[in-house]
Amino acid sequence: MRRGRAGSWQRWVGFALLAGLSFLFVLPILWMTTTSFQAGEKMFQLTTEWIPSVWHPENYSNALRHAPFAQYFLNSGIVSLAVMAGNLVFGTLAGYGLAKFRFRGDRLVLVLILSTLMLPLEVTLVPTFLVVHAFDWLNTYQGVVGPLLIDAFGVFLMRQSIISIPADYIEAARIDGAGELRILWRVILPQCKPALAILAIFSFRDSWDQYLWPLTVISVDELRTYPLGLVQFGEDYGNPPTEQMAIAVLATIPVFLLFALLQRSVRQGFGLSGLK
Amino acid sequence: MASSASAGDSLAGGRGVRSRARPWWRLHFQRRIELSGMAFVAPTLLFFAVFKYGPMLWAIGLSFTSYDMVSTPHFVGLENYGNLVTDPVFRVTLVNTLVYVIGSTVLITVVALALALAINTGVPGARHCMTAMFLSNLMPIIAVCLVWRFLLHPFGLVNQLLSPFGFGRIDWLTNSDTAMPAIIAVTVWRFAPYFMVVFLAGLLAIPDEYYEAADLDGAGPLRRFWHITLPQLSPIIFFVVVVSGLLCARIFLMPFIITGGGPGNATRVLSMLVYETGFSYLKMGRAAAISVVLFAIALAFTLGQMRLFARGEENVR
């Protein structure tokens, strides 16, 4: 990396400062984890006990028993995987169409798609609810997934990634008689793995995070996603915050796992390969 | 664009086997490519027509009506907007939203840039520090809200950490002066690491030669930052401001969970008001009118983004 000319003691001071800063970002995550193993009455002591004197792993099993979190997590998983798949498939298709094809109105289409960035669900909440209501999709998985299935972020990301692939590859494949879908699968996709990794992780995280939309379309307990269940769990009298933290830890694991799996590609996709 | 024109030329050459190049065939071939391009984009456009453009037009239409989901909507003209203007809760909420969006956007940009510069100095372990910071951006947002609600409790970790510095017990979330800054701080904690990564990519893309030339001229770190780094990063800074502004304008969960909009209405934002008005009070027309105001704020940020995008395109072509 550049500008590594500073003396070694300066480098170590820099390291200490940076490590301190990153610690500030990790601290709440550590607190959540340690609290999830803590005894309920230790929550609001004047000093935080970072390593529990007595470990309470039963917080996890108790939380899972006190509310149907297994079902909630299953619902969230179904919704998030569907949204991730939708974004990957349609983001790639539209991104390819916009990056490598010229057709009448292609610029307008790009502007139209990008303009949906200013129409998040929070803005169109009422009429989107009415649309889903008209489809008779209230209290269904498709009702939760539907409006989240494609996001302009994915289309734009894939377009930017595909646009740098040389047109010669595509032409060569066409001369060989490959169909357009086959070209996309065999020529384009292998070259945009980093962008696909970024899209996978962010579309999964964003739907895994969704609270407002399920809150609006789901009113039966069996179909609730875990954020709805977790908030309800906190409001119900007698549920200790330590158990709430246990569920929060469980909810964090899938996203961290996905990131760990795709980390290398994500770093490449962000253009951070040069970073030591 | 050049790619499709050259595609046609080389294809004409490549079809040497069919020695007689027929113009109508070639047109057909080009047309087929054009049609497949449209077909790739069509599902997404159709989807957005149903779930974005349609609902937005519907919201504008609804905002001129009174509708409770039971009886049919009836036209009331500008009454919903008129009521909003005179409604003190709406006015407070609008101001809160602007304070929240502007405050968070500025701080996210500054903090993200500072973190990226720190990591880019190349101290040992910089990459691991980056990964550690990025975890806050991956943690489920509901977990972020619940954890910070505890951390900001009067007996919580934040006050514990501040007490050695002579701070008393601050009621972060129940005091109307500190509640909004606290929520902005949580927002920055959550989103700054993402934009740090964006900045870092920008920093890595600045050619080393610029800094070498500056070294030859004897420029100090501050001058290098001011005359090389900042100008080179300016498109990215603009991108970060616009995208984070758009992101903050739609934030619902943080104030909803951490403070519930309180104390009083001190942290109530427009997206919360849309939900409450529409689904707690079933005033769909009025909720739609609030959506339109929220849309206007998002539009201001997006117009900025379009301008940026147009500029970026010139560089690509």
Chai-1 contact restraints between the chains, C-beta under 6 A:
chainA,res_idxA,chainB,res_idxB,connection_type,confidence,min_distance_angstrom,max_distance_angstrom,comment,restraint_id
A,M1,B,G122,contact,1.0,0.0,6.0,A-B,restraint_1
A,R2,B,D208,contact,1.0,0.0,6.0,A-B,restraint_2
A,G4,B,G122,contact,1.0,0.0,6.0,A-B,restraint_3
A,R11,B,V123,contact,1.0,0.0,6.0,A-B,restraint_4
A,G14,B,T121,contact,1.0,0.0,6.0,A-B,restraint_5
A,G14,B,V123,contact,1.0,0.0,6.0,A-B,restraint_6
A,F15,B,V123,contact,1.0,0.0,6.0,A-B,restraint_7
A,F15,B,P124,contact,1.0,0.0,6.0,A-B,restraint_8
A,F15,B,G125,contact,1.0,0.0,6.0,A-B,restraint_9
A,L18,B,A118,contact,1.0,0.0,6.0,A-B,restraint_10
A,L18,B,V123,contact,1.0,0.0,6.0,A-B,restraint_11
A,L18,B,C129,contact,1.0,0.0,6.0,A-B,restraint_12
A,S22,B,C129,contact,1.0,0.0,6.0,A-B,restraint_13
A,S22,B,A132,contact,1.0,0.0,6.0,A-B,restraint_14
A,S22,B,M133,contact,1.0,0.0,6.0,A-B,restraint_15
A,F25,B,M133,contact,1.0,0.0,6.0,A-B,restraint_16
A,F25,B,S136,contact,1.0,0.0,6.0,A-B,restraint_17
A,V26,B,A132,contact,1.0,0.0,6.0,A-B,restraint_18
A,P28,B,V147,contact,1.0,0.0,6.0,A-B,restraint_19
A,W31,B,L157,contact,1.0,0.0,6.0,A-B,restraint_20
A,M32,B,V147,contact,1.0,0.0,6.0,A-B,restraint_21
A,F44,B,F155,contact,1.0,0.0,6.0,A-B,restraint_22
A,T48,B,L157,contact,1.0,0.0,6.0,A-B,restraint_23
A,F90,B,P43,contact,1.0,0.0,6.0,A-B,restraint_24
A,F90,B,T44,contact,1.0,0.0,6.0,A-B,restraint_25
A,L93,B,F40,contact,1.0,0.0,6.0,A-B,restraint_26
A,A94,B,V41,contact,1.0,0.0,6.0,A-B,restraint_27
A,A94,B,T44,contact,1.0,0.0,6.0,A-B,restraint_28
A,Y96,B,F40,contact,1.0,0.0,6.0,A-B,restraint_29
A,G97,B,G37,contact,1.0,0.0,6.0,A-B,restraint_30
A,G97,B,F40,contact,1.0,0.0,6.0,A-B,restraint_31
A,G97,B,V41,contact,1.0,0.0,6.0,A-B,restraint_32
A,F101,B,G37,contact,1.0,0.0,6.0,A-B,restraint_33
A,R102,B,M1,contact,1.0,0.0,6.0,A-B,restraint_34
A,R102,B,S4,contact,1.0,0.0,6.0,A-B,restraint_35
A,F103,B,E34,contact,1.0,0.0,6.0,A-B,restraint_36
A,F103,B,G37,contact,1.0,0.0,6.0,A-B,restraint_37
A,F103,B,M38,contact,1.0,0.0,6.0,A-B,restraint_38
A,V109,B,V41,contact,1.0,0.0,6.0,A-B,restraint_39
A,T116,B,F48,contact,1.0,0.0,6.0,A-B,restraint_40
A,T116,B,K52,contact,1.0,0.0,6.0,A-B,restraint_41
A,M118,B,A298,contact,1.0,0.0,6.0,A-B,restraint_42
A,M118,B,L299,contact,1.0,0.0,6.0,A-B,restraint_43
A,M118,B,T302,contact,1.0,0.0,6.0,A-B,restraint_44
A,L119,B,K52,contact,1.0,0.0,6.0,A-B,restraint_45
A,L119,B,M56,contact,1.0,0.0,6.0,A-B,restraint_46
A,P120,B,R250,contact,1.0,0.0,6.0,A-B,restraint_47
A,E122,B,R250,contact,1.0,0.0,6.0,A-B,restraint_48
A,E122,B,F252,contact,1.0,0.0,6.0,A-B,restraint_49
A,E122,B,S271,contact,1.0,0.0,6.0,A-B,restraint_50
A,V123,B,S291,contact,1.0,0.0,6.0,A-B,restraint_51
A,V123,B,L294,contact,1.0,0.0,6.0,A-B,restraint_52
A,V123,B,F295,contact,1.0,0.0,6.0,A-B,restraint_53
A,T124,B,P55,contact,1.0,0.0,6.0,A-B,restraint_54
A,T124,B,M56,contact,1.0,0.0,6.0,A-B,restraint_55
A,T124,B,A59,contact,1.0,0.0,6.0,A-B,restraint_56
A,L125,B,V274,contact,1.0,0.0,6.0,A-B,restraint_57
A,V126,B,G278,contact,1.0,0.0,6.0,A-B,restraint_58
A,V126,B,M284,contact,1.0,0.0,6.0,A-B,restraint_59
A,V126,B,A287,contact,1.0,0.0,6.0,A-B,restraint_60
A,V126,B,A288,contact,1.0,0.0,6.0,A-B,restraint_61
A,P127,B,P55,contact,1.0,0.0,6.0,A-B,restraint_62
A,P127,B,W58,contact,1.0,0.0,6.0,A-B,restraint_63
A,P127,B,A59,contact,1.0,0.0,6.0,A-B,restraint_64
A,T128,B,P55,contact,1.0,0.0,6.0,A-B,restraint_65
A,V131,B,P55,contact,1.0,0.0,6.0,A-B,restraint_66
A,P147,B,F51,contact,1.0,0.0,6.0,A-B,restraint_67
A,I150,B,T44,contact,1.0,0.0,6.0,A-B,restraint_68
A,I150,B,F47,contact,1.0,0.0,6.0,A-B,restraint_69
A,A167,B,S3,contact,1.0,0.0,6.0,A-B,restraint_70
A,E171,B,A7,contact,1.0,0.0,6.0,A-B,restraint_71
A,E171,B,S10,contact,1.0,0.0,6.0,A-B,restraint_72
A,I175,B,G14,contact,1.0,0.0,6.0,A-B,restraint_73
A,E180,B,S36,contact,1.0,0.0,6.0,A-B,restraint_74
A,D209,B,P140,contact,1.0,0.0,6.0,A-B,restraint_75
A,D209,B,I141,contact,1.0,0.0,6.0,A-B,restraint_76
A,Y211,B,L253,contact,1.0,0.0,6.0,A-B,restraint_77
A,L212,B,F252,contact,1.0,0.0,6.0,A-B,restraint_78
A,P227,B,I142,contact,1.0,0.0,6.0,A-B,restraint_79
A,L230,B,I142,contact,1.0,0.0,6.0,A-B,restraint_80
A,A248,B,A143,contact,1.0,0.0,6.0,A-B,restraint_81
A,A248,B,L146,contact,1.0,0.0,6.0,A-B,restraint_82
A,A251,B,P140,contact,1.0,0.0,6.0,A-B,restraint_83
A,A251,B,A143,contact,1.0,0.0,6.0,A-B,restraint_84
A,T252,B,M139,contact,1.0,0.0,6.0,A-B,restraint_85
A,T252,B,P140,contact,1.0,0.0,6.0,A-B,restraint_86
A,T252,B,A143,contact,1.0,0.0,6.0,A-B,restraint_87
A,V255,B,L138,contact,1.0,0.0,6.0,A-B,restraint_88
A,F259,B,L138,contact,1.0,0.0,6.0,A-B,restraint_89
A,F270,B,V197,contact,1.0,0.0,6.0,A-B,restraint_90
A,F270,B,A201,contact,1.0,0.0,6.0,A-B,restraint_91
A,G271,B,A201,contact,1.0,0.0,6.0,A-B,restraint_92
A,G274,B,L204,contact,1.0,0.0,6.0,A-B,restraint_93
A,L275,B,R127,contact,1.0,0.0,6.0,A-B,restraint_94
